[in-house]
């Protein structure tokens, strides 16, 4: 199985920012919505997401770097051990979260079962402290965590709209998205996992922000290419422009050209400090392909001979 760092195309010593940047790039390229006819891309998307999920967790990454867990997050058994009756993995319902149950037979538990969990009169025949008077009781194990992946529409992620989630238990909750949310963000719901002798485990929800058909994310900003008419570009106009919070009226300055970018403050993604990015609107002048009147005007237009590429030296 490929090394997790190799999956993301980064060096083993890469910092968090480099890992996040590499994942974002690959996630955009491989997202299933963009590769509906390419099953291999979907497989790669799952692989890089799993790699990012583990490497973005500081504790798990440290365990992985030390060789204590494998690429799936499962503990690596020491040489000559593992596979015994006292250890193994358990799959959480509804997800791929695994929990290591032990590292071999627990002789303390065995003897506690044989001797009723307490000291008999006459003492322990083995000369040890396996009864109630010897050794400390092991803490009861919590139930397994349950993993979920939540697809969130682009606009709803930007505006932090609460998401309704149905858990494997059948319970439905409204999940409040955190500030600074992005694809790969993980949210822990305490006590929403599997039942166990020491209490319930947790639900781990990984956020996957869906691509949008015309919005694009650029760090905390949102980018949009907005078509405008030739008359709107020449004379200036008030035009309606979509944003993640709904349509707004945008002022197009007189004499605008394709590529001119306008800024709508506070219409981007929420940052962790509570502030918000902007929406950057790039104007695209849309000229009709067949318009006899326009063609006749241009042929008579005195400014038609000007070279708009002079600044490029051509």
Buried (B, 14 or more C-beta within 10 A) or exposed (E): EEEBBEBBEBEEEBEEEBBBBBBBEBBEEBBBEEBEEEEEBBEBBEBBBBBBBBBBBEEBBEBBBEEEBBBEBEBEBEEEEEEEEEBEEBBBBBBEBBBBEEBBEEEBBEBBEEBEEEBEEEEBEEEEBBBEEEEEEEEEBBBBBBBBBBEBBBBBBBBBBEBEBEBBBEEEBEBEBBEEBBBBBBBEBEEBBBEBEEEBBBBBBBBBBBBBEEBBBEEBBBBBBBEBBEEBBEEBBEBEBBBBEEEBEBEBEEEBEBEBEBEBEEBBBBEEEEEBBBBBBEBBBEEEEEEEEEEEEEEEEEEEEEEEEEEEEE
